[in-house]
Amino acid sequence: MKLLIAPDSFKGTLSAPQAAEIMASAFRRELPVSSAALLPLGDGGEGTADCLISAGGIPVCCESVDGYGNPITVRYCIYESDTAVIDSASVVPMYAPRREPAVASTYGLGAPVLDALKRGCKTILLALGGTGSNDGGCGLAAALGVRFADADGKSFVPCGGTLARIADFDSSAAIQTLEGVRVCGLCDVDNPFYGPRGAAHVFAPQKGADAPTVDRLDAGMEALAALVRRKTGFDLQAFAGAGAAGGLGGGIAAFLGGSLASGIGTVLRLLRFAERAAEADLILTGEGCTDEQTLMGKAVSGVLNAAGETPVVVLSGMVRGVADSLCEHGAAAVCAVNRVAADFEKIAASAEQTLFDEAVSAARLIALGRRLR
């Protein structure tokens, strides 16, 4: 049996490479596995660069600053010599000791982008998931040369809480820096820039913002969108996904001439997943929690869409009411590692063993099916 093992991370418990190794060990113990190709995935959030490093990409490090100006070392991936893959969450993560989306900045993302350009990269892929900022991408834009000015003509680097101060901007230097370079944000959401479904109202509370802060952030995003529309004619609010990563998705398009694309779709294309799937007898995938969001561009749904005729078994930490829907979308079986609600610390402490045990059970059922044929 030829296996293709392609899980996403089990967030907070197991990395994607760890999950893949555990699944492989369980199936090797119970079935005559002739080969097991491990292909840990990222869907455009944290871990996307690491997944491509696992697939042969080159890890690169550079110095930068985090969302609050503290020095950090950023690791990113150069894939197939001219494509840089950078996790935005490696600079400004959602879950950090300090969580102030009105202050957090994407400025530190500029350093790995510029480093990649110096190394000859012609495509910059920014994984947008899991960020803790809400600055409309202005920090990154400023780091790459966009000049923002207030009503007095003074230059400044905007953050989420100061977006309403922007009276003018000039992107010419950044556009020149990025000449001949494709900049693309990877995401799995279509939220608009502002409003009830916008970046601030939907995502900022997850990043630590209270209700008054959410309103202030949303007002700043609306003011910025109006300025961009007046100055360039570009309608940020009509751009699907502009609200991704605190508006970073929109900023990539408005200030840097970039685009957005499906995170998992792009990753699977880079990994030539469809070709690998055609060579396998069985595909194993999974994630921390499989729920209604899974079918909206997450890794598991991407695997199901790209699997072709090869059967797919989903092994996830939890499955919430979507097993039948996943089977309708091509899953041969959907298995939950944790069937009973439990304290997260207990789940995390036993994550390796429980995933192994569930994978063993799945493998035994497959072995039984082979005998009953």
Secondary structure, 3 states (H helix, E strand, C coil): CEEEECCCCECCCECHHHHHHHHHHHHHHHCCCCEEEECCCCCCCCCHHHHHHHCCCEEEEEEEECCCCCEEEEEEEEECCCEEEEEHHHCCECCCCCCCCCCCCCHHHHHHHHHHHHCCCCEEEEECCCECCCCCCHHHHHHCCCEEECCCCCECCCCHHHHHHCCEEECHHHHHHCCCCEEEEEECCCCCCCCCCCHHHHHHHHHCCCHHHHHHHHHHHHHHHHHHHHHHCCCHHHCCCCCHHHHHHHHHHHHHCCEEEEHHHHHHHHCCHHHHHHCCCEEEECCCEECCCCCCCCHHHHHHHHCCCCCEEEEECEECCCHHHHHHCCEEEEEECCCCCCCHHHHHHCHHHHHHHHHHHHHHHHHHHHHHC
